[in-house]
């Protein structure tokens, strides 16, 4: 029996990361007539991922906390700072991603990187290009991942290709009103009353290494910012705690109102001036609302790079 190849996304997996892993395993097993490819998770899934997997009757992938010594395909990330523990000692056979490239690996490997709005878009495109028939469950799963990552096509990361793939997947899945389906997912994503401040911050959280130090950035998307009003002081206190305990330069949470298309930022930092320079706005009591910002990848991270990698 051939050795398993685990397909795994970044730490604190989101829907795009988990769905891409599940669908890519299905695609590769079908193409190669095998069962060696297995989706895995590097941590506990979030609310909307659990919701869609339960809705489709799909099993949750195994959680692997250390990938050392295993063969692996990375999806939805390529930076080791965001990868599962033990990645430095794993055999990376492929990377499928849509983020900026910051990948250092001593051996040649397959690297599929496309500047689209979602890793699920890349996986869906591979189904179509390879002529592999996709069942309705995979179509729904991939559609959900694209809609979440492109904020129902409102994100500046969304491309014409993403929109074309949404149309194709809608037909296969039988979901005619994909915008309504997207709103359904975001309502699940924004249900925070049962979550602690730490769970809210870490629900979609990524680490980035800059010359100035390590920055942690979390994002929550909602249809109503007022749902978070009573939690603001607790969120800021938790950000400060995370910063101090983990030696971060800064920890940022931004809550995006997908209807108003703007975000409220909450920041714990040791260099407020630099963070304000990056955001182009003044912080008042560790927070500020900025109209028009909805993308971490396209609008927030590049500004931080410009300000903190000098």
Secondary structure, 3 states (H helix, E strand, C coil): CCCCEEEECCCCCCHHHHHHHHHHHHHHHHHHCCCCEEEEECCCCCHHHHHHHHHHCCCCCEECCECCCCEEEEECCCCHHHCCECHHHCEEEEEEECCCCCCCCCCCCEEEECCCCCHHHHHHHHHHHCCCCCCHHHHHHHHHHHHHHCCCCCCCCCCHHHHHHHHHHHHHHCCCCHHHHHHHHHHHHCCCCCCCHHHHHHCCEEEEEECCEEEEEEEEEECCHHHHHHHHHHHHHHHHHHHHHHCCCEEEEEEEECCCCEEEEEEEECCHHHHHHHHCCCCECCEEEEECCCCHHHHHHHHHHHHHCC
